[in-house]
Amino acid sequence: MSITPTRKQFGKRLRALRKKAGMSQEELGFRANLHRTYIGAIERAEQNVSVDNIHKLAKALKVSAEELFK
Amino acid sequence: MSITPTRKQFGKRLRALRKKAGMSQEELGFRANLHRTYIGAIERAEQNVSVDNIHKLAKALKVSAEELFK
């Protein structure tokens, strides 16, 4: 998949919120029911995440989905 | 595709913001460079929209992406 500025921004934000929550990619993956390698790929902007998974990630991080777009 | 609560919420929000902007599905599609039938499908929660298209929709509506998750 191609890397777009939108994906870069999203990946960066996800990583920041994950670190803030003190979670590893593995832990976030476990909590969101997504594979840890998928979390890594999102953070590296290699994935075009969809609303369903955005919702799962937000829930696992205990933030609102809009928080992921700030 | 299955309809999830997350997709329903997103579709409802998109429709509300589109109506607020006084745009038809066709006009939003034109501005976002997405097909009007795809806009309709998102609003009906039939699509699991991804960050790239969320960004296109927000831009076309002249709102921030986070606005679409409020």
Backbone of each chain as nested JSON, in Angstrom:
{
  "chains": [
    {"id": "A", "residues": [
      {"number": 1, "name": "MET", "atoms": {"N": [0.836, -1.217, 0.0], "CA": [0.0, 0.0, 0.0], "C": [0.86, 1.252, 0.0]}},
      {"number": 2, "name": "SER", "atoms": {"N": [0.408, 2.286, -0.661], "CA": [1.19, 3.523, -0.721], "C": [1.022, 4.344, 0.565]}},
      {"number": 3, "name": "ILE", "atoms": {"N": [2.06, 5.11, 0.873], "CA": [2.054, 5.933, 2.072], "C": [1.569, 7.336, 1.707]}},
      {"number": 4, "name": "THR", "atoms": {"N": [0.483, 7.776, 2.331], "CA": [-0.059, 9.109, 2.053], "C": [0.166, 10.004, 3.277]}},
      {"number": 5, "name": "PRO", "atoms": {"N": [0.129, 11.331, 3.097], "CA": [0.285, 12.231, 4.251], "C": [-0.758, 11.953, 5.338]}},
      {"number": 6, "name": "THR", "atoms": {"N": [-1.965, 11.609, 4.925], "CA": [-3.038, 11.31, 5.879], "C": [-2.677, 10.096, 6.734]}},
      {"number": 7, "name": "ARG", "atoms": {"N": [-2.167, 9.071, 6.086], "CA": [-1.784, 7.855, 6.824], "C": [-0.613, 8.143, 7.753]}},
      {"number": 8, "name": "LYS", "atoms": {"N": [0.321, 8.991, 7.288], "CA": [1.472, 9.347, 8.108], "C": [1.018, 10.049, 9.378]}},
      {"number": 9, "name": "GLN", "atoms": {"N": [0.126, 11.007, 9.197], "CA": [-0.381, 11.787, 10.324], "C": [-1.113, 10.881, 11.314]}},
      {"number": 10, "name": "PHE", "atoms": {"N": [-1.932, 9.995, 10.761], "CA": [-2.697, 9.096, 11.62], "C": [-1.76, 8.16, 12.391]}},
      {"number": 11, "name": "GLY", "atoms": {"N": [-0.783, 7.611, 11.7], "CA": [0.163, 6.685, 12.324], "C": [0.959, 7.342, 13.445]}},
      {"number": 12, "name": "LYS", "atoms": {"N": [1.348, 8.584, 13.181], "CA": [2.119, 9.352, 14.159], "C": [1.269, 9.603, 15.412]}},
      {"number": 13, "name": "ARG", "atoms": {"N": [0.031, 9.963, 15.168], "CA": [-0.889, 10.259, 16.271], "C": [-1.171, 8.989, 17.091]}},
      {"number": 14, "name": "LEU", "atoms": {"N": [-1.367, 7.884, 16.377], "CA": [-1.624, 6.617, 17.073], "C": [-0.439, 6.262, 17.961]}},
      {"number": 15, "name": "ARG", "atoms": {"N": [0.758, 6.373, 17.409], "CA": [1.962, 6.05, 18.183], "C": [2.065, 6.938, 19.428]}},
      {"number": 16, "name": "ALA", "atoms": {"N": [1.803, 8.244, 19.239], "CA": [1.89, 9.178, 20.371], "C": [0.897, 8.799, 21.472]}},
      {"number": 17, "name": "LEU", "atoms": {"N": [-0.327, 8.486, 21.083], "CA": [-1.347, 8.138, 22.081], "C": [-1.036, 6.792, 22.744]}},
      {"number": 18, "name": "ARG", "atoms": {"N": [-0.479, 5.871, 21.957], "CA": [-0.112, 4.564, 22.514], "C": [1.0, 4.729, 23.556]}},
      {"number": 19, "name": "LYS", "atoms": {"N": [2.004, 5.522, 23.215], "CA": [3.13, 5.752, 24.144], "C": [2.617, 6.452, 25.406]}},
      {"number": 20, "name": "LYS", "atoms": {"N": [1.734, 7.429, 25.196], "CA": [1.163, 8.179, 26.326], "C": [0.437, 7.213, 27.277]}},
      {"number": 21, "name": "ALA", "atoms": {"N": [-0.206, 6.216, 26.687], "CA": [-0.939, 5.234, 27.496], "C": [0.014, 4.184, 28.077]}},
      {"number": 22, "name": "GLY", "atoms": {"N": [1.296, 4.282, 27.699], "CA": [2.296, 3.342, 28.21], "C": [2.103, 1.92, 27.709]}},
      {"number": 23, "name": "MET", "atoms": {"N": [1.572, 1.802, 26.502], "CA": [1.325, 0.457, 25.944], "C": [2.336, 0.111, 24.859]}},
      {"number": 24, "name": "SER", "atoms": {"N": [2.683, -1.159, 24.786], "CA": [3.482, -1.66, 23.663], "C": [2.525, -1.892, 22.49]}},
      {"number": 25, "name": "GLN", "atoms": {"N": [3.079, -2.085, 21.294], "CA": [2.233, -2.407, 20.128], "C": [1.487, -3.71, 20.398]}},
      {"number": 26, "name": "GLU", "atoms": {"N": [2.171, -4.607, 21.076], "CA": [1.584, -5.907, 21.382], "C": [0.367, -5.751, 22.301]}},
      {"number": 27, "name": "GLU", "atoms": {"N": [0.537, -4.917, 23.321], "CA": [-0.557, -4.723, 24.279], "C": [-1.748, -4.03, 23.606]}},
      {"number": 28, "name": "LEU", "atoms": {"N": [-1.46, -3.005, 22.801], "CA": [-2.548, -2.314, 22.105], "C": [-3.265, -3.291, 21.171]}},
      {"number": 29, "name": "GLY", "atoms": {"N": [-2.477, -4.089, 20.469], "CA": [-3.062, -5.086, 19.577], "C": [-3.966, -6.052, 20.323]}},
      {"number": 30, "name": "PHE", "atoms": {"N": [-3.484, -6.483, 21.471], "CA": [-4.261, -7.419, 22.284], "C": [-5.579, -6.787, 22.719]}},
      {"number": 31, "name": "ARG", "atoms": {"N": [-5.494, -5.551, 23.219], "CA": [-6.694, -4.862, 23.707], "C": [-7.684, -4.518, 22.585]}},
      {"number": 32, "name": "ALA", "atoms": {"N": [-7.145, -4.232, 21.4], "CA": [-8.012, -3.836, 20.283], "C": [-8.442, -5.028, 19.439]}},
      {"number": 33, "name": "ASN", "atoms": {"N": [-7.924, -6.197, 19.803], "CA": [-8.193, -7.4, 19.028], "C": [-7.705, -7.267, 17.575]}},
      {"number": 34, "name": "LEU", "atoms": {"N": [-6.51, -6.676, 17.451], "CA": [-5.864, -6.532, 16.139], "C": [-4.449, -7.075, 16.289]}},
      {"number": 35, "name": "HIS", "atoms": {"N": [-3.869, -7.561, 15.214], "CA": [-2.542, -8.149, 15.321], "C": [-1.479, -7.076, 15.556]}},
      {"number": 36, "name": "ARG", "atoms": {"N": [-0.474, -7.385, 16.367], "CA": [0.563, -6.388, 16.685], "C": [1.318, -5.909, 15.441]}},
      {"number": 37, "name": "THR", "atoms": {"N": [1.465, -6.788, 14.456], "CA": [2.163, -6.363, 13.235], "C": [1.298, -5.365, 12.44]}},
      {"number": 38, "name": "TYR", "atoms": {"N": [-0.004, -5.482, 12.607], "CA": [-0.932, -4.525, 11.962], "C": [-0.793, -3.156, 12.637]}},
      {"number": 39, "name": "ILE", "atoms": {"N": [-0.675, -3.147, 13.971], "CA": [-0.468, -1.891, 14.718], "C": [0.823, -1.216, 14.216]}},
      {"number": 40, "name": "GLY", "atoms": {"N": [1.867, -2.006, 14.091], "CA": [3.137, -1.473, 13.603], "C": [3.0, -0.892, 12.2]}},
      {"number": 41, "name": "ALA", "atoms": {"N": [2.27, -1.598, 11.35], "CA": [2.08, -1.139, 9.97], "C": [1.269, 0.158, 9.919]}},
      {"number": 42, "name": "ILE", "atoms": {"N": [0.294, 0.299, 10.811], "CA": [-0.482, 1.559, 10.856], "C": [0.454, 2.697, 11.262]}},
      {"number": 43, "name": "GLU", "atoms": {"N": [1.25, 2.446, 12.278], "CA": [2.15, 3.5, 12.777], "C": [3.197, 3.887, 11.732]}},
      {"number": 44, "name": "ARG", "atoms": {"N": [3.555, 2.958, 10.888], "CA": [4.508, 3.261, 9.814], "C": [3.79, 3.788, 8.561]}},
      {"number": 45, "name": "ALA", "atoms": {"N": [2.498, 4.042, 8.696], "CA": [1.674, 4.613, 7.62], "C": [1.507, 3.669, 6.429]}},
      {"number": 46, "name": "GLU", "atoms": {"N": [1.684, 2.398, 6.668], "CA": [1.56, 1.425, 5.575], "C": [0.134, 0.907, 5.412]}},
      {"number": 47, "name": "GLN", "atoms": {"N": [-0.746, 1.318, 6.336], "CA": [-2.123, 0.826, 6.274], "C": [-3.121, 1.973, 6.186]}},
      {"number": 48, "name": "ASN", "atoms": {"N": [-4.155, 1.762, 5.41], "CA": [-5.244, 2.726, 5.274], "C": [-6.374, 2.263, 6.198]}},
      {"number": 49, "name": "VAL", "atoms": {"N": [-6.248, 2.586, 7.469], "CA": [-7.181, 2.076, 8.504], "C": [-8.605, 2.548, 8.254]}},
      {"number": 50, "name": "SER", "atoms": {"N": [-9.559, 1.692, 8.525], "CA": [-10.968, 2.035, 8.312], "C": [-11.674, 2.351, 9.635]}},
      {"number": 51, "name": "VAL", "atoms": {"N": [-12.86, 2.957, 9.522], "CA": [-13.593, 3.399, 10.728], "C": [-13.781, 2.311, 11.778]}},
      {"number": 52, "name": "ASP", "atoms": {"N": [-14.067, 1.099, 11.361], "CA": [-14.257, 0.02, 12.348], "C": [-12.99, -0.177, 13.188]}},
      {"number": 53, "name": "ASN", "atoms": {"N": [-11.844, -0.205, 12.53], "CA": [-10.595, -0.394, 13.282], "C": [-10.173, 0.864, 14.045]}},
      {"number": 54, "name": "ILE", "atoms": {"N": [-10.512, 2.029, 13.512], "CA": [-10.252, 3.286, 14.239], "C": [-11.01, 3.239, 15.566]}},
      {"number": 55, "name": "HIS", "atoms": {"N": [-12.238, 2.768, 15.481], "CA": [-13.072, 2.657, 16.692], "C": [-12.447, 1.673, 17.694]}},
      {"number": 56, "name": "LYS", "atoms": {"N": [-11.979, 0.544, 17.21], "CA": [-11.347, -0.458, 18.087], "C": [-10.106, 0.119, 18.773]}},
      {"number": 57, "name": "LEU", "atoms": {"N": [-9.296, 0.848, 17.985], "CA": [-8.062, 1.437, 18.523], "C": [-8.378, 2.486, 19.583]}},
      {"number": 58, "name": "ALA", "atoms": {"N": [-9.358, 3.336, 19.282], "CA": [-9.736, 4.393, 20.234], "C": [-10.218, 3.765, 21.538]}},
      {"number": 59, "name": "LYS", "atoms": {"N": [-11.054, 2.753, 21.406], "CA": [-11.6, 2.077, 22.584], "C": [-10.474, 1.474, 23.431]}},
      {"number": 60, "name": "ALA", "atoms": {"N": [-9.535, 0.818, 22.764], "CA": [-8.416, 0.181, 23.469], "C": [-7.529, 1.214, 24.162]}},
      {"number": 61, "name": "LEU", "atoms": {"N": [-7.448, 2.413, 23.565], "CA": [-6.625, 3.481, 24.15], "C": [-7.419, 4.327, 25.152]}},
      {"number": 62, "name": "LYS", "atoms": {"N": [-8.707, 3.992, 25.267], "CA": [-9.618, 4.751, 26.142], "C": [-9.675, 6.232, 25.773]}},
      {"number": 63, "name": "VAL", "atoms": {"N": [-9.72, 6.5, 24.487], "CA": [-9.912, 7.869, 24.008], "C": [-11.072, 7.84, 23.003]}},
      {"number": 64, "name": "SER", "atoms": {"N": [-11.559, 9.018, 22.62], "CA": [-12.6, 9.066, 21.596], "C": [-11.933, 8.952, 20.226]}},
      {"number": 65, "name": "ALA", "atoms": {"N": [-12.701, 8.541, 19.228], "CA": [-12.138, 8.41, 17.875], "C": [-11.625, 9.763, 17.384]}},
      {"number": 66, "name": "GLU", "atoms": {"N": [-12.324, 10.824, 17.716], "CA": [-11.881, 12.15, 17.255], "C": [-10.503, 12.514, 17.798]}},
      {"number": 67, "name": "GLU", "atoms": {"N": [-10.193, 11.979, 18.98], "CA": [-8.886, 12.2, 19.599], "C": [-7.755, 11.705, 18.677]}},
      {"number": 68, "name": "LEU", "atoms": {"N": [-8.051, 10.681, 17.911], "CA": [-7.05, 10.121, 16.994], "C": [-6.794, 11.005, 15.772]}},
      {"number": 69, "name": "PHE", "atoms": {"N": [-7.622, 12.02, 15.592], "CA": [-7.453, 12.915, 14.436], "C": [-6.999, 14.308, 14.837]}},
      {"number": 70, "name": "LYS", "atoms": {"N": [-6.626, 14.461, 16.095], "CA": [-6.221, 15.797, 16.568], "C": [-4.806, 16.131, 16.176]}}
    ]},
    {"id": "B", "residues": [
      {"number": 1, "name": "MET", "atoms": {"N": [-21.004, -5.817, 2.662], "CA": [-20.344, -5.499, 3.932], "C": [-21.366, -5.397, 5.058]}},
      {"number": 2, "name": "SER", "atoms": {"N": [-20.976, -5.795, 6.225], "CA": [-21.903, -5.738, 7.351], "C": [-21.979, -4.325, 7.91]}},
      {"number": 3, "name": "ILE", "atoms": {"N": [-23.123, -4.011, 8.49], "CA": [-23.357, -2.691, 9.069], "C": [-23.019, -2.749, 10.559]}},
      {"number": 4, "name": "THR", "atoms": {"N": [-22.071, -1.925, 10.977], "CA": [-21.667, -1.903, 12.385], "C": [-22.135, -0.583, 13.014]}},
      {"number": 5, "name": "PRO", "atoms": {"N": [-22.25, -0.529, 14.358], "CA": [-22.652, 0.729, 15.007], "C": [-21.712, 1.882, 14.643]}},
      {"number": 6, "name": "THR", "atoms": {"N": [-20.42, 1.574, 14.512], "CA": [-19.432, 2.592, 14.152], "C": [-19.714, 3.169, 12.769]}},
      {"number": 7, "name": "ARG", "atoms": {"N": [-20.03, 2.315, 11.839], "CA": [-20.335, 2.775, 10.478], "C": [-21.622, 3.586, 10.456]}},
      {"number": 8, "name": "LYS", "atoms": {"N": [-22.589, 3.135, 11.27], "CA": [-23.872, 3.849, 11.347], "C": [-23.653, 5.273, 11.844]}},
      {"number": 9, "name": "GLN", "atoms": {"N": [-22.865, 5.361, 12.907], "CA": [-22.597, 6.665, 13.511], "C": [-21.853, 7.571, 12.518]}},
      {"number": 10, "name": "PHE", "atoms": {"N": [-20.873, 6.991, 11.852], "CA": [-20.097, 7.777, 10.892], "C": [-20.984, 8.246, 9.736]}},
      {"number": 11, "name": "GLY", "atoms": {"N": [-21.8, 7.352, 9.229], "CA": [-22.683, 7.679, 8.107], "C": [-23.673, 8.781, 8.453]}},
      {"number": 12, "name": "LYS", "atoms": {"N": [-24.191, 8.7, 9.669], "CA": [-25.16, 9.686, 10.154], "C": [-24.486, 11.059, 10.257]}},
      {"number": 13, "name": "ARG", "atoms": {"N": [-23.281, 11.045, 10.794], "CA": [-22.53, 12.287, 10.97], "C": [-22.177, 12.899, 9.613]}},
      {"number": 14, "name": "LEU", "atoms": {"N": [-21.77, 12.046, 8.681], "CA": [-21.43, 12.538, 7.346], "C": [-22.655, 13.186, 6.702]}},
      {"number": 15, "name": "ARG", "atoms": {"N": [-23.79, 12.517, 6.803], "CA": [-25.016, 13.062, 6.206], "C": [-25.357, 14.416, 6.829]}},
      {"number": 16, "name": "ALA", "atoms": {"N": [-25.253, 14.494, 8.165], "CA": [-25.576, 15.744, 8.86], "C": [-24.67, 16.889, 8.391]}},
      {"number": 17, "name": "LEU", "atoms": {"N": [-23.378, 16.604, 8.288], "CA": [-22.44, 17.652, 7.87], "C": [-22.642, 18.024, 6.398]}},
      {"number": 18, "name": "ARG", "atoms": {"N": [-22.974, 17.046, 5.591], "CA": [-23.236, 17.309, 4.165], "C": [-24.459, 18.207, 4.002]}},
      {"number": 19, "name": "LYS", "atoms": {"N": [-25.523, 17.875, 4.762], "CA": [-26.764, 18.67, 4.679], "C": [-26.498, 20.097, 5.181]}},
      {"number": 20, "name": "LYS", "atoms": {"N": [-25.718, 20.175, 6.261], "CA": [-25.384, 21.477, 6.847], "C": [-24.644, 22.344, 5.814]}},
      {"number": 21, "name": "ALA", "atoms": {"N": [-23.815, 21.683, 5.016], "CA": [-23.059, 22.401, 3.982], "C": [-23.919, 22.66, 2.74]}},
      {"number": 22, "name": "GLY", "atoms": {"N": [-25.154, 22.151, 2.774], "CA": [-26.063, 22.364, 1.644], "C": [-25.641, 21.641, 0.375]}},
      {"number": 23, "name": "MET", "atoms": {"N": [-24.97, 20.503, 0.534], "CA": [-24.504, 19.757, -0.637], "C": [-25.333, 18.497, -0.876]}},
      {"number": 24, "name": "SER", "atoms": {"N": [-25.494, 18.173, -2.143], "CA": [-26.101, 16.886, -2.508], "C": [-25.001, 15.821, -2.42]}},
      {"number": 25, "name": "GLN", "atoms": {"N": [-25.392, 14.559, -2.425], "CA": [-24.395, 13.475, -2.433], "C": [-23.515, 13.603, -3.682]}},
      {"number": 26, "name": "GLU", "atoms": {"N": [-24.155, 14.023, -4.748], "CA": [-23.445, 14.177, -6.015], "C": [-22.361, 15.26, -5.903]}},
      {"number": 27, "name": "GLU", "atoms": {"N": [-22.733, 16.383, -5.304], "CA": [-21.778, 17.49, -5.173], "C": [-20.626, 17.106, -4.246]}},
      {"number": 28, "name": "LEU", "atoms": {"N": [-20.966, 16.453, -3.132], "CA": [-19.906, 16.03, -2.207], "C": [-18.964, 15.042, -2.912]}},
      {"number": 29, "name": "GLY", "atoms": {"N": [-19.561, 14.119, -3.647], "CA": [-18.768, 13.142, -4.391], "C": [-17.826, 13.829, -5.372]}},
      {"number": 30, "name": "PHE", "atoms": {"N": [-18.367, 14.822, -6.066], "CA": [-17.575, 15.561, -7.046], "C": [-16.399, 16.262, -6.377]}},
      {"number": 31, "name": "ARG", "atoms": {"N": [-16.697, 16.933, -5.249], "CA": [-15.655, 17.691, -4.547], "C": [-14.605, 16.788, -3.894]}},
      {"number": 32, "name": "ALA", "atoms": {"N": [-15.049, 15.609, -3.442], "CA": [-14.129, 14.69, -2.757], "C": [-13.445, 13.723, -3.73]}},
      {"number": 33, "name": "ASN", "atoms": {"N": [-13.851, 13.8, -4.98], "CA": [-13.354, 12.879, -5.993], "C": [-13.691, 11.419, -5.644]}},
      {"number": 34, "name": "LEU", "atoms": {"N": [-14.927, 11.241, -5.175], "CA": [-15.44, 9.906, -4.858], "C": [-16.795, 9.778, -5.571]}},
      {"number": 35, "name": "HIS", "atoms": {"N": [-17.191, 8.573, -5.914], "CA": [-18.439, 8.413, -6.656], "C": [-19.65, 8.678, -5.76]}},
      {"number": 36, "name": "ARG", "atoms": {"N": [-20.68, 9.308, -6.308], "CA": [-21.869, 9.65, -5.508], "C": [-22.543, 8.41, -4.89]}},
      {"number": 37, "name": "THR", "atoms": {"N": [-22.454, 7.279, -5.588], "CA": [-23.067, 6.072, -5.02], "C": [-22.266, 5.589, -3.798]}},
      {"number": 38, "name": "TYR", "atoms": {"N": [-20.972, 5.889, -3.81], "CA": [-20.124, 5.542, -2.665], "C": [-20.507, 6.423, -1.471]}},
      {"number": 39, "name": "ILE", "atoms": {"N": [-20.762, 7.71, -1.718], "CA": [-21.21, 8.627, -0.651], "C": [-22.511, 8.079, -0.037]}},
      {"number": 40, "name": "GLY", "atoms": {"N": [-23.434, 7.69, -0.899], "CA": [-24.708, 7.136, -0.426], "C": [-24.491, 5.89, 0.418]}},
      {"number": 41, "name": "ALA", "atoms": {"N": [-23.594, 5.036, -0.033], "CA": [-23.309, 3.788, 0.691], "C": [-22.676, 4.065, 2.057]}},
      {"number": 42, "name": "ILE", "atoms": {"N": [-21.825, 5.087, 2.136], "CA": [-21.23, 5.451, 3.441], "C": [-22.348, 5.92, 4.372]}},
      {"number": 43, "name": "GLU", "atoms": {"N": [-23.2, 6.77, 3.858], "CA": [-24.284, 7.326, 4.692], "C": [-25.251, 6.238, 5.163]}},
      {"number": 44, "name": "ARG", "atoms": {"N": [-25.383, 5.204, 4.367], "CA": [-26.245, 4.078, 4.757], "C": [-25.473, 3.05, 5.586]}},
      {"number": 45, "name": "ALA", "atoms": {"N": [-24.249, 3.378, 5.931], "CA": [-23.394, 2.539, 6.785], "C": [-22.977, 1.229, 6.118]}},
      {"number": 46, "name": "GLU", "atoms": {"N": [-23.002, 1.224, 4.796], "CA": [-22.639, 0.008, 4.061], "C": [-21.143, -0.061, 3.755]}},
      {"number": 47, "name": "GLN", "atoms": {"N": [-20.434, 1.023, 4.075], "CA": [-19.008, 1.054, 3.759], "C": [-18.17, 1.299, 5.006]}},
      {"number": 48, "name": "ASN", "atoms": {"N": [-17.036, 0.647, 5.047], "CA": [-16.077, 0.807, 6.132], "C": [-14.993, 1.778, 5.638]}},
      {"number": 49, "name": "VAL", "atoms": {"N": [-15.306, 3.06, 5.699], "CA": [-14.43, 4.095, 5.106], "C": [-13.059, 4.131, 5.764]}},
      {"number": 50, "name": "SER", "atoms": {"N": [-12.046, 4.367, 4.979], "CA": [-10.683, 4.401, 5.507], "C": [-10.166, 5.836, 5.655]}},
      {"number": 51, "name": "VAL", "atoms": {"N": [-9.064, 5.986, 6.394], "CA": [-8.533, 7.327, 6.687], "C": [-8.309, 8.196, 5.445]}},
      {"number": 52, "name": "ASP", "atoms": {"N": [-7.821, 7.621, 4.366], "CA": [-7.608, 8.431, 3.157], "C": [-8.927, 9.051, 2.67]}},
      {"number": 53, "name": "ASN", "atoms": {"N": [-9.985, 8.261, 2.644], "CA": [-11.265, 8.792, 2.172], "C": [-11.928, 9.695, 3.214]}},
      {"number": 54, "name": "ILE", "atoms": {"N": [-11.688, 9.421, 4.494], "CA": [-12.18, 10.303, 5.559], "C": [-11.572, 11.692, 5.348]}},
      {"number": 55, "name": "HIS", "atoms": {"N": [-10.297, 11.709, 5.029], "CA": [-9.596, 12.969, 4.785], "C": [-10.18, 13.702, 3.568]}},
      {"number": 56, "name": "LYS", "atoms": {"N": [-10.448, 12.97, 2.512], "CA": [-11.039, 13.574, 1.298], "C": [-12.415, 14.177, 1.596]}},
      {"number": 57, "name": "LEU", "atoms": {"N": [-13.217, 13.435, 2.372], "CA": [-14.565, 13.893, 2.714], "C": [-14.507, 15.157, 3.571]}},
      {"number": 58, "name": "ALA", "atoms": {"N": [-13.617, 15.131, 4.57], "CA": [-13.483, 16.29, 5.461], "C": [-13.063, 17.523, 4.652]}},
      {"number": 59, "name": "LYS", "atoms": {"N": [-12.106, 17.331, 3.77], "CA": [-11.606, 18.432, 2.949], "C": [-12.734, 19.012, 2.075]}},
      {"number": 60, "name": "ALA", "atoms": {"N": [-13.497, 18.119, 1.467], "CA": [-14.595, 18.547, 0.595], "C": [-15.667, 19.293, 1.382]}},
      {"number": 61, "name": "LEU", "atoms": {"N": [-15.843, 18.919, 2.649], "CA": [-16.857, 19.558, 3.498], "C": [-16.281, 20.783, 4.223]}},
      {"number": 62, "name": "LYS", "atoms": {"N": [-14.996, 21.006, 4.019], "CA": [-14.288, 22.111, 4.695], "C": [-14.385, 22.015, 6.217]}},
      {"number": 63, "name": "VAL", "atoms": {"N": [-14.223, 20.817, 6.712], "CA": [-14.171, 20.603, 8.165], "C": [-12.908, 19.771, 8.448]}},
      {"number": 64, "name": "SER", "atoms": {"N": [-12.534, 19.659, 9.723], "CA": [-11.403, 18.8, 10.068], "C": [-11.9, 17.356, 10.14]}},
      {"number": 65, "name": "ALA", "atoms": {"N": [-10.984, 16.414, 10.012], "CA": [-11.37, 15.0, 10.068], "C": [-12.008, 14.681, 11.42]}},
      {"number": 66, "name": "GLU", "atoms": {"N": [-11.484, 15.296, 12.483], "CA": [-12.029, 14.994, 13.804], "C": [-13.498, 15.424, 13.917]}},
      {"number": 67, "name": "GLU", "atoms": {"N": [-13.863, 16.44, 13.134], "CA": [-15.257, 16.915, 13.108], "C": [-16.206, 15.78, 12.682]}},
      {"number": 68, "name": "LEU", "atoms": {"N": [-15.697, 14.887, 11.849], "CA": [-16.515, 13.768, 11.359], "C": [-16.74, 12.689, 12.43]}},
      {"number": 69, "name": "PHE", "atoms": {"N": [-16.036, 12.801, 13.547], "CA": [-16.184, 11.798, 14.618], "C": [-16.854, 12.367, 15.854]}},
      {"number": 70, "name": "LYS", "atoms": {"N": [-17.385, 13.582, 15.718], "CA": [-18.008, 14.204, 16.897], "C": [-19.406, 13.689, 17.137]}}
    ]}
  ]
}
